[in-house]
Amino acid sequence: MYLAQIDSKQSQAPFYINILSDIINGDTEYKEQVDTAIKEAALISANKKDIYSAERQHYFLITSLLMYYQDELSCINQEISNSVYREIIELLNKNYCYDC
């Protein structure tokens, strides 16, 4: 019952925070998917891809990056560093996690 009352942003933000933390700690299980979502957000931000064609599986992450990380997306290159993951964790914590 409690989960039904949680806003999807409140449940998705901790999910991505955990995945990004795992990537920083060396777990690469979801790294390729997350990197693809980050790169897709960068393409959308640069008007090289339409937002309506964004991958639905990571739509929350993509739209969050477009809202709160847009300036930094222009600096994203092929290899995404741990500092980028840390910055994304910070923005998710700041904008969605009131008691994460």
Secondary structure, DSSP 8 states (H G I E B T S, - for coil): -HHHHS-HHHHHHHHHHHHHHHHHTT--TTHHHHHHHHHHHHHHHTTSS-GGGS-GGGHHHHHHHHHHSHHHHTT--SS--HHHHHHHHHHHHHHH-S--
